[in-house]
């Protein structure tokens, strides 16, 4: 009999394939597609190796379903809390959002 893992997330995730621009600790940037996001965290596949606990800056349009910044362009500061390596040689990155600011509308 399999047991399901208890939910550790503090906020519900929205399954939302969403483009984002990520700046990594080594100053490199990449365009990624988020797999899911919540008001407190997100998950995406990175094009390069990412270290646990590293700092990220992520620019994206928050999904309208999320409270607070929903439907706005934001710049988030985040910390990597989990790195997964898939059989397809992808690098999955889970990060907790430390701070998020709405970007001005132009």
N, CA and C atoms as an extended XYZ file, in Angstrom:
318
Properties=species:S:1:pos:R:3:atomname:S:1:resname:S:1:resid:I:1 pbc="F F F"
N         0.841       -1.158        0.000 N   UNK     1
C         0.000        0.000        0.000 CA  UNK     1
C         0.899        1.238        0.000 C   UNK     1
N         0.618        2.193       -0.904 N   UNK     2
C         1.444        3.406       -0.965 CA  UNK     2
C         0.796        4.517       -0.140 C   UNK     2
N         1.648        5.271        0.490 N   UNK     3
C         1.178        6.400        1.273 CA  UNK     3
C         1.448        7.676        0.501 C   UNK     3
N         0.511        8.593        0.535 N   UNK     4
C         0.773        9.874       -0.102 CA  UNK     4
C         1.553       10.747        0.876 C   UNK     4
N         2.431       11.576        0.316 N   UNK     5
C         3.229       12.458        1.140 CA  UNK     5
C         2.354       13.601        1.646 C   UNK     5
N         2.570       14.045        2.869 N   UNK     6
C         1.803       15.190        3.357 CA  UNK     6
C         2.193       16.448        2.583 C   UNK     6
N         1.231       17.297        2.335 N   UNK     7
C         1.466       18.536        1.605 CA  UNK     7
C         2.295       19.497        2.448 C   UNK     7
N         3.410       19.969        1.907 N   UNK     8
C         4.284       20.884        2.626 CA  UNK     8
C         4.114       22.326        2.155 C   UNK     8
N         3.412       22.530        1.069 N   UNK     9
C         3.277       23.871        0.517 CA  UNK     9
C         2.375       24.733        1.394 C   UNK     9
N         2.797       25.981        1.580 N   UNK    10
C         2.030       26.925        2.397 CA  UNK    10
C         0.921       27.587        1.595 C   UNK    10
N         1.009       27.540        0.261 N   UNK    11
C        -0.001       28.154       -0.598 CA  UNK    11
C        -0.282       27.211       -1.766 C   UNK    11
N        -1.541       27.136       -2.221 N   UNK    12
C        -1.864       26.236       -3.331 CA  UNK    12
C        -1.173       26.655       -4.622 C   UNK    12
N        -0.716       25.655       -5.372 N   UNK    13
C        -0.044       25.907       -6.644 CA  UNK    13
C        -1.060       25.982       -7.774 C   UNK    13
N        -0.739       26.802       -8.766 N   UNK    14
C        -1.521       26.914       -9.987 CA  UNK    14
C        -0.707       26.259      -11.093 C   UNK    14
N        -1.270       25.238      -11.749 N   UNK    15
C        -0.604       24.611      -12.889 CA  UNK    15
C        -0.716       25.601      -14.045 C   UNK    15
N         0.392       26.221      -14.381 N   UNK    16
C         0.345       27.306      -15.342 CA  UNK    16
C         1.653       27.318      -16.107 C   UNK    16
N         1.609       26.991      -17.390 N   UNK    17
C         2.810       27.062      -18.211 CA  UNK    17
C         2.978       28.515      -18.613 C   UNK    17
N         4.000       29.115      -18.064 N   UNK    18
C         4.152       30.560      -18.117 CA  UNK    18
C         5.594       30.920      -18.419 C   UNK    18
N         5.857       31.759      -19.427 N   UNK    19
C         7.238       32.151      -19.691 CA  UNK    19
C         7.755       33.091      -18.608 C   UNK    19
N         9.049       32.986      -18.327 N   UNK    20
C         9.685       33.857      -17.342 CA  UNK    20
C        11.146       34.038      -17.711 C   UNK    20
N        11.709       35.138      -17.261 N   UNK    21
C        13.127       35.405      -17.431 CA  UNK    21
C        13.790       35.217      -16.073 C   UNK    21
N        14.821       34.361      -16.025 N   UNK    22
C        15.488       34.054      -14.765 CA  UNK    22
C        16.947       34.508      -14.843 C   UNK    22
N        17.374       35.256      -13.811 N   UNK    23
C        18.783       35.618      -13.652 CA  UNK    23
C        19.339       34.740      -12.540 C   UNK    23
N        20.456       34.061      -12.838 N   UNK    24
C        21.067       33.150      -11.890 CA  UNK    24
C        22.180       33.845      -11.114 C   UNK    24
N        22.680       33.195      -10.085 N   UNK    25
C        23.706       33.763       -9.205 CA  UNK    25
C        24.991       34.119       -9.962 C   UNK    25
N        25.304       33.403      -11.037 N   UNK    26
C        26.529       33.689      -11.798 CA  UNK    26
C        26.326       34.785      -12.844 C   UNK    26
N        25.199       35.495      -12.765 N   UNK    27
C        24.844       36.614      -13.651 CA  UNK    27
C        24.352       36.169      -15.026 C   UNK    27
N        24.224       34.872      -15.271 N   UNK    28
C        23.651       34.424      -16.540 CA  UNK    28
C        22.133       34.570      -16.482 C   UNK    28
N        21.529       34.677      -17.658 N   UNK    29
C        20.068       34.807      -17.761 CA  UNK    29
C        19.553       33.719      -18.689 C   UNK    29
N        18.295       33.327      -18.478 N   UNK    30
C        17.674       32.344      -19.362 CA  UNK    30
C        16.179       32.589      -19.417 C   UNK    30
N        15.601       32.274      -20.560 N   UNK    31
C        14.150       32.265      -20.702 CA  UNK    31
C        13.702       30.849      -20.364 C   UNK    31
N        12.771       30.725      -19.449 N   UNK    32
C        12.274       29.415      -19.028 CA  UNK    32
C        10.757       29.424      -19.094 C   UNK    32
N        10.182       28.243      -18.941 N   UNK    33
C         8.733       28.128      -18.831 CA  UNK    33
C         8.425       27.523      -17.473 C   UNK    33
N         7.686       28.286      -16.661 N   UNK    34
C         7.304       27.775      -15.350 CA  UNK    34
C         6.319       26.638      -15.517 C   UNK    34
N         6.449       25.629      -14.692 N   UNK    35
C         5.517       24.492      -14.704 CA  UNK    35
C         4.341       24.780      -13.782 C   UNK    35
N         4.639       25.331      -12.602 N   UNK    36
C         3.588       25.737      -11.681 CA  UNK    36
C         4.098       26.859      -10.800 C   UNK    36
N         3.145       27.550      -10.164 N   UNK    37
C         3.496       28.709       -9.357 CA  UNK    37
C         2.442       28.909       -8.279 C   UNK    37
N         2.870       29.480       -7.154 N   UNK    38
C         1.945       29.906       -6.099 CA  UNK    38
C         2.405       31.281       -5.643 C   UNK    38
N         1.731       31.843       -4.689 N   UNK    39
C         2.142       33.152       -4.183 CA  UNK    39
C         3.447       33.050       -3.389 C   UNK    39
N         3.881       31.831       -3.068 N   UNK    40
C         5.094       31.642       -2.264 CA  UNK    40
C         6.212       30.886       -2.943 C   UNK    40
N         5.946       30.249       -4.083 N   UNK    41
C         6.993       29.464       -4.716 CA  UNK    41
C         6.673       29.130       -6.158 C   UNK    41
N         7.651       28.508       -6.835 N   UNK    42
C         7.474       28.154       -8.239 CA  UNK    42
C         8.387       26.995       -8.609 C   UNK    42
N         8.112       26.399       -9.776 N   UNK    43
C         8.910       25.290      -10.282 CA  UNK    43
C         9.112       25.483      -11.770 C   UNK    43
N        10.346       25.255      -12.236 N   UNK    44
C        10.651       25.348      -13.658 CA  UNK    44
C        11.826       24.432      -13.979 C   UNK    44
N        12.061       24.223      -15.275 N   UNK    45
C        13.218       23.466      -15.726 CA  UNK    45
C        14.267       24.448      -16.219 C   UNK    45
N        15.460       24.359      -15.655 N   UNK    46
C        16.557       25.271      -15.983 CA  UNK    46
C        17.401       24.699      -17.120 C   UNK    46
N        18.003       25.574      -17.922 N   UNK    47
C        18.859       25.100      -19.010 CA  UNK    47
C        20.265       24.723      -18.540 C   UNK    47
N        20.571       24.988      -17.279 N   UNK    48
C        21.910       24.708      -16.757 CA  UNK    48
C        21.814       24.252      -15.311 C   UNK    48
N        22.934       23.802      -14.778 N   UNK    49
C        22.993       23.351      -13.388 CA  UNK    49
C        22.701       24.524      -12.449 C   UNK    49
N        21.933       24.256      -11.418 N   UNK    50
C        21.586       25.261      -10.418 CA  UNK    50
C        21.898       24.673       -9.048 C   UNK    50
N        22.503       25.459       -8.205 N   UNK    51
C        22.880       24.998       -6.868 CA  UNK    51
C        21.755       25.229       -5.864 C   UNK    51
N        21.573       24.272       -4.962 N   UNK    52
C        20.639       24.420       -3.849 CA  UNK    52
C        21.017       25.661       -3.051 C   UNK    52
N        20.057       26.416       -2.590 N   UNK    53
C        20.222       27.648       -1.803 CA  UNK    53
C        20.697       28.850       -2.604 C   UNK    53
N        20.889       28.696       -3.925 N   UNK    54
C        21.315       29.856       -4.707 CA  UNK    54
C        20.159       30.838       -4.874 C   UNK    54
N        20.510       32.086       -5.128 N   UNK    55
C        19.535       33.168       -5.273 CA  UNK    55
C        19.200       33.361       -6.740 C   UNK    55
N        17.923       33.654       -7.019 N   UNK    56
C        17.440       33.886       -8.373 CA  UNK    56
C        16.662       35.190       -8.418 C   UNK    56
N        16.633       35.811       -9.591 N   UNK    57
C        15.728       36.919       -9.846 CA  UNK    57
C        14.865       36.494      -11.027 C   UNK    57
N        13.546       36.575      -10.870 N   UNK    58
C        12.625       36.057      -11.872 CA  UNK    58
C        11.636       37.153      -12.246 C   UNK    58
N        11.508       37.419      -13.550 N   UNK    59
C        10.549       38.395      -14.052 CA  UNK    59
C         9.478       37.632      -14.813 C   UNK    59
N         8.213       37.860      -14.448 N   UNK    60
C         7.104       37.145      -15.073 CA  UNK    60
C         5.794       37.891      -14.899 C   UNK    60
N         4.797       37.484      -15.669 N   UNK    61
C         3.425       37.963      -15.496 CA  UNK    61
C         2.732       36.956      -14.597 C   UNK    61
N         2.341       37.392      -13.394 N   UNK    62
C         1.669       36.487      -12.452 CA  UNK    62
C         0.301       36.080      -13.005 C   UNK    62
N        -0.073       34.813      -12.837 N   UNK    63
C        -1.403       34.372      -13.270 CA  UNK    63
C        -2.493       35.139      -12.520 C   UNK    63
N        -3.605       35.432      -13.179 N   UNK    64
C        -4.679       36.194      -12.532 CA  UNK    64
C        -5.270       35.498      -11.309 C   UNK    64
N        -5.143       34.167      -11.216 N   UNK    65
C        -5.714       33.422      -10.086 CA  UNK    65
C        -5.009       33.670       -8.767 C   UNK    65
N        -3.794       34.203       -8.808 N   UNK    66
C        -3.031       34.381       -7.577 CA  UNK    66
C        -3.375       35.710       -6.910 C   UNK    66
N        -3.566       35.643       -5.610 N   UNK    67
C        -3.879       36.845       -4.851 CA  UNK    67
C        -2.651       37.735       -4.743 C   UNK    67
N        -2.882       38.995       -4.555 N   UNK    68
C        -1.782       39.935       -4.359 CA  UNK    68
C        -1.290       40.539       -5.653 C   UNK    68
N        -0.553       39.759       -6.455 N   UNK    69
C         0.040       40.269       -7.682 CA  UNK    69
C        -0.584       39.680       -8.943 C   UNK    69
N        -1.698       38.971       -8.821 N   UNK    70
C        -2.310       38.313       -9.971 CA  UNK    70
C        -2.566       39.259      -11.128 C   UNK    70
N        -2.139       38.854      -12.327 N   UNK    71
C        -2.364       39.635      -13.534 CA  UNK    71
C        -1.390       40.794      -13.718 C   UNK    71
N        -0.314       40.841      -12.935 N   UNK    72
C         0.662       41.926      -13.035 CA  UNK    72
C         2.045       41.382      -13.388 C   UNK    72
N         2.845       42.226      -14.059 N   UNK    73
C         4.255       41.916      -14.258 CA  UNK    73
C         4.959       42.139      -12.941 C   UNK    73
N         5.792       41.180      -12.538 N   UNK    74
C         6.499       41.262      -11.263 CA  UNK    74
C         7.959       40.874      -11.427 C   UNK    74
N         8.746       41.322      -10.475 N   UNK    75
C        10.141       40.900      -10.350 CA  UNK    75
C        10.257       40.263       -8.976 C   UNK    75
N        10.612       38.980       -8.943 N   UNK    76
C        10.681       38.232       -7.687 CA  UNK    76
C        12.119       37.851       -7.370 C   UNK    76
N        12.476       37.955       -6.111 N   UNK    77
C        13.731       37.429       -5.590 CA  UNK    77
C        13.372       36.081       -4.969 C   UNK    77
N        14.113       35.038       -5.316 N   UNK    78
C        13.771       33.693       -4.850 CA  UNK    78
C        15.031       32.920       -4.454 C   UNK    78
N        14.821       31.873       -3.659 N   UNK    79
C        15.906       30.995       -3.218 CA  UNK    79
C        15.577       29.569       -3.626 C   UNK    79
N        16.539       28.881       -4.224 N   UNK    80
C        16.354       27.497       -4.655 CA  UNK    80
C        16.276       26.596       -3.422 C   UNK    80
N        15.185       25.815       -3.329 N   UNK    81
C        15.009       24.904       -2.200 CA  UNK    81
C        15.106       23.434       -2.608 C   UNK    81
N        15.027       23.154       -3.911 N   UNK    82
C        15.141       21.764       -4.381 CA  UNK    82
C        15.606       21.769       -5.833 C   UNK    82
N        16.495       20.834       -6.152 N   UNK    83
C        16.958       20.640       -7.524 CA  UNK    83
C        16.737       19.177       -7.870 C   UNK    83
N        16.059       18.920       -8.990 N   UNK    84
C        15.768       17.559       -9.442 CA  UNK    84
C        16.427       17.324      -10.793 C   UNK    84
N        17.014       16.154      -10.977 N   UNK    85
C        17.580       15.786      -12.273 CA  UNK    85
C        16.703       14.688      -12.855 C   UNK    85
N        16.198       14.905      -14.063 N   UNK    86
C        15.301       13.943      -14.698 CA  UNK    86
C        16.093       12.998      -15.603 C   UNK    86
N        15.504       11.858      -15.967 N   UNK    87
C        16.168       10.941      -16.909 CA  UNK    87
C        16.431       11.594      -18.272 C   UNK    87
N        15.675       12.649      -18.605 N   UNK    88
C        15.857       13.350      -19.882 CA  UNK    88
C        16.939       14.428      -19.788 C   UNK    88
N        17.726       14.414      -18.711 N   UNK    89
C        18.790       15.394      -18.468 CA  UNK    89
C        18.270       16.815      -18.299 C   UNK    89
N        17.075       16.952      -17.774 N   UNK    90
C        16.543       18.265      -17.442 CA  UNK    90
C        16.868       18.551      -15.975 C   UNK    90
N        16.961       19.831      -15.648 N   UNK    91
C        17.227       20.246      -14.280 CA  UNK    91
C        15.984       20.973      -13.765 C   UNK    91
N        15.223       20.288      -12.899 N   UNK    92
C        14.030       20.889      -12.303 CA  UNK    92
C        14.426       21.716      -11.093 C   UNK    92
N        13.857       22.917      -10.994 N   UNK    93
C        14.211       23.833       -9.912 CA  UNK    93
C        12.944       24.263       -9.184 C   UNK    93
N        12.911       24.017       -7.871 N   UNK    94
C        11.836       24.528       -7.015 CA  UNK    94
C        12.440       25.655       -6.200 C   UNK    94
N        11.758       26.789       -6.172 N   UNK    95
C        12.280       27.943       -5.442 CA  UNK    95
C        11.162       28.583       -4.628 C   UNK    95
N        11.538       29.089       -3.465 N   UNK    96
C        10.620       29.825       -2.619 CA  UNK    96
C        10.805       31.308       -2.941 C   UNK    96
N         9.693       32.020       -3.065 N   UNK    97
C         9.744       33.452       -3.357 CA  UNK    97
C        10.003       34.201       -2.049 C   UNK    97
N        11.126       34.920       -2.001 N   UNK    98
C        11.494       35.688       -0.814 CA  UNK    98
C        10.850       37.075       -0.826 C   UNK    98
N        10.822       37.679       -2.007 N   UNK    99
C        10.280       39.025       -2.140 CA  UNK    99
C         9.773       39.197       -3.559 C   UNK    99
N         8.710       39.964       -3.712 N   UNK   100
C         8.122       40.160       -5.037 CA  UNK   100
C         7.623       41.599       -5.125 C   UNK   100
N         7.946       42.261       -6.238 N   UNK   101
C         7.511       43.639       -6.444 CA  UNK   101
C         6.842       43.761       -7.793 C   UNK   101
N         5.743       44.506       -7.835 N   UNK   102
C         5.072       44.773       -9.097 CA  UNK   102
C         5.938       45.723       -9.930 C   UNK   102
N         6.019       45.458      -11.220 N   UNK   103
C         6.770       46.337      -12.124 CA  UNK   103
C         5.828       47.412      -12.653 C   UNK   103
N         6.352       48.582      -12.951 N   UNK   104
C         5.468       49.650      -13.464 CA  UNK   104
C         4.894       49.295      -14.818 C   UNK   104
N         3.658       49.703      -15.035 N   UNK   105
C         2.992       49.490      -16.319 CA  UNK   105
C         3.536       50.498      -17.316 C   UNK   105
N         3.788       50.043      -18.548 N   UNK   106
C         4.248       51.000      -19.568 CA  UNK   106
C         3.282       51.028      -20.730 C   UNK   106
